[in-house]
Amino acid sequence: MTPPQKDGYLLELSDEFDGAELDLGKWLPAYLPQWTTRERAAARYRLDGSHLYLQIAADQEPWCPAYDGEIRVSSLQTGVYAGPVGSRIGQHRFHPDITVVDAQTAARLYTPQYGYFELRARAVADRDCMVALWMIGYEDAPERSGEILILEIFGEDVEAGAARVGMGVRRFADPDLVGDFEKVPLDVDVTAFHVYAAEWTPTHVDFFVDGRRVKSVGESPAYPMQFMLDIYQFAGAEREARPPGAYPVEFAVDYFRAYQPVGGYPAR
C-alpha cells in the first residue's frame, strides 16, 4: 500500500507492515536491550494481513526482573545507544543502580528532531496490560532524555466506548523540561482501530486522536529522539487467572507514518 500524501507535509518514513518479515532497517525488535539479556529483551510479534501484532506470550519471562519486577514487554525501537558492559551509560536509565548487561552497537535507524507522526492501532482492555507509542531522547548525552508520549493506554483505563489515553511530555533527566503529561478522557472505543498522532515542533507538541487535537504542551525537547512501540504486561490478578490457552495477548498495529513539513518548522 502506498501511504497517502498529507497536505503541507512530505512523507519521511512509513511502515505499512505489508511484508512477511519485520523491516529491520526501521525497527530493532528488543526493549532497552542494554539493561538485560538478549533473550529477555527480545520482542514477541507476528505480521499478518498488513498488520503488526506485538505479543505477550504465556512462556515469556520478565524483561529485567532485578530492577523492574515481573513486567513482561515486547517492544520495537528505532535506535539504541549504551556504554560498555558494567557502565551506567545507556538510554532510559530507569533505576539508579542499573548497569549495562549487554553491550550494544549504536544505531540510529530513525531519530528525527521535530515532525508529525501517527500510528493506527488497536489497544487491549486487559487490566494487567498497557500499550504505548512514545519517544525518548537518543541520549548520547544524559540530559537528552525527555519523553514524548503519543499513546499510553492501560487496560484498567478502558471502559465500554471510552478510555483515558495518556499523552504529553515527561522530563525524565532533562533539566530544560518541566513535564506535562495526563490521561485524557475520551469517548472512544480504543479496542477498535484509531489514529493517534503528535506534531512535535521547536516550541510545542500537539496531540491528536483521529485527526482531532485533544492536548497541547507548551514545551519541546530540543534534540533527536527515537520511537518506542510496545505492549507491557504487569503482575496482577488478571494475569494470574489467564490460562495458557488465552495467550498471546496482542497489540495490533496497522501502520506507522512520519512526516516533515514542507519548508521545515520556524526556529525557536
N, C-alpha and C positions, 0 to 999 in steps of 0.2 A: 504494500500500500504506500502511495506517495503522500506524505503529510501535507495538509492544506497550508496555503500561504496565510499570513497574518498581516493585515494592513499596517504599514508603517514599520514592519519588522522583517528581518532576514532570519531564516531558519539556520541555526548554527549546529545543532546536533539533534538527532532523534533516534529512538529505538521503538519500533512497532512490534517487536518480538515475533516477527514473521518466520524466522528460521527455525531449524530443528535444534540448533545449539545456541547457547548464550554467546553474545558477541564479546569476547574477552578483550577486544580493543576499546570497549566502552566501559566494562564493568569488571571489578575484582570481586569474585564470589567468596568473600570472607568478611568477618566482622572484627575490626580493630585487631588484626592478626598478630601484631607485635606483642600483645599482652598475654597471649595464651598459646596453646599448641595449635598446629595447623589443623589437626583433626577436630578440635573443639571449635575453632573459628570458622570452619568450612560451612558454607550455606547449603541447605537442602532446597531444591527447587525443581521445577519441570516447566517445559514450554509446550503448549498445545493450543491449537486453534487461534494463533496470533495473540496469545496471552502468556504472560509470565505468572507462574504460581510459586511464590515463596512459601516454604513449608516448615512447620514444626512436626517432626516425626515422633512416633511412640518411643523409639530407642535413642533419641537424641540426648546427648549429655549436656549439662550446663556449660556455658561457653567459658566462664572464668570463675570456678567455684571458690577459689581462695579469696577473691575480692568482690565478687558480685553474686554470691549465693547460688540459688538454684535456677537462675534465669537462663532459659534457652533462647537462642537467637539464630535466625537465618537472615543474612544481610548481603547486599551488594553495595560497593562503594566505588567512587571514581578516582581515587588517589590513595596513596599511603606514604607515610614518612615516619621514620623512627631512627633512634640511635643504635649503638651496638648492644649485644646481649648484656644484661646487668645494669644498663644505664636507665635513667629516668626520663630520657628524651623520647617523646612519641605523641602522636595525635590523641586528643581527648583523654588525657591522663585523669581518669575519674576517681582515683584513690591515691592518697598521698604516699602510700608505701609501695605502690606497684612499680615493677621494673620490667624491662624488655625481656621476654622469654624467647622470642623467635625473631632474629634479625631479618629486616625487610630490604628489598631493593626499592629505592624510592621510585614512585610512579605518579605521574600527573596525567591521567587519561582524559579527564575533563575537569578543569579547575578555573571556572570563569571568575571575573570580577565585574559584577552587575549583569543584569539581563532579566528576561521574562521566562519563567519556567513553569511547565504544567505537567500534571500526571492525571491520567484517567484510571481510576482504581475502585475496587470494591472492598470495604472493610469487613471485619468479622465481629460478631456480637458475643463471642466467648469472653466471659467475665475475667478470665485469667490471662487474656492476650491484649496486645497493643500493636498497632501498625503505624508506620511513620515514613514520611519523606522529609529529610532535614539536611541542612548544610552545616559543615564545620569548617573553620579555617584550616588551610593546608598545614599550618602550624610549623613552618620552618623556623619560626621564632615563637617562643612560648606565649607571648601576648596576642598573637594572631590566632585566637582560639574561640572567638564568638560563634554563636549558632543562629541560624535562621530556620525556624520550624514551619514548614509549609503545611504539614499534615501530621497530627499526632492524635490518634483515636484509641482510647482504652475501651475494651468491650464493656466494662462496667458503666461507661457513659453513654451506651447505646440503648435507646428505647424504640418502641414501635413508631416508625415515622419521624424520629427525632434523635438528636445526639448533641453532645458537647464536643466540639472539634478544637483541639489545641493548635494554636498558631502564634507566631510572634518571634521576638528576638531574645536570646539569652546571652548574658555577659560572659559566662564561664571565667576565663582568666584575662579577658580583655579590659584593661583599665579605662579605655575610652568609651565603653558602652555602659549604659545603666541597666538595660533589660526591660522588655515589655512583652510578656507572654500571658496568654489567657486561654481558657477553654470557652470558646464562643458557642452559645446555644443556637442551634439551627433546626428548623423544621425540615429535615432531610433524612431520607432513609439511606443511611450510609452503607447498608448491606447490599445496595444496588450500585451500579457504576455511576460515578460523578467525577467531574473535572476539578481538581484542586490546583491552585496556581499562586504564584507570587511574582511581583515585579520588584526587583532589587535595584535601587538607584543610588547615586552617591549621597543622597540626603535623606532618603526614607525607604520603607518597604511597604508595599500594599499587598493584601491577601485577598484571594478570590475563591468562590465556590460556584461552579457552573457559570462563570463569567460575571458574577455579581460580587462587587467589593464588599467584604464583610469586616475588614480590620485594616488599620493603617498604623505604622510605627514610625515615629519621627526621628529615628537614628539609623545608622547604617554601618556595618563592618566595612573597613576600607582596605581590604586585601583579598587575594584569591581564596575561594572556598571550593570544597568538593561536596558531592552528594552522597547521602546515606539513605538507602531504601531497605526497609526491614520489617520483620514480624518478630515480636517477643512473646514468650510465654513465661509467666511468673508462677511461683508456687502458690497453690490455693485449692479451695475445696473442689472447684470445677475440674481442675487438672487432676486431682486425686481420684475423682469419680469417673473420669473419662476412660472407657475401656480401650484396649489396643486397637480394636476394630473401628473406633471413631476417629482415628488418625489417618492421614495427616490433617492438621489444621492449615488452611491455605489462605494466603493473601493474594488476591487476583489483581493483576495489573494489565491494562490494555495497552498503554503507551506512555512514554516519557518524551517530552519535546522541550527544546531550549532555543530561545530567540534573542537576537540583539536588535536594538532599534536602528533604523536607517539613520546614519549620521552620528550615532552614539548618543550618550547622555551628556547633558551640561555638567561641567565641573562643579565641585562643591562651592 
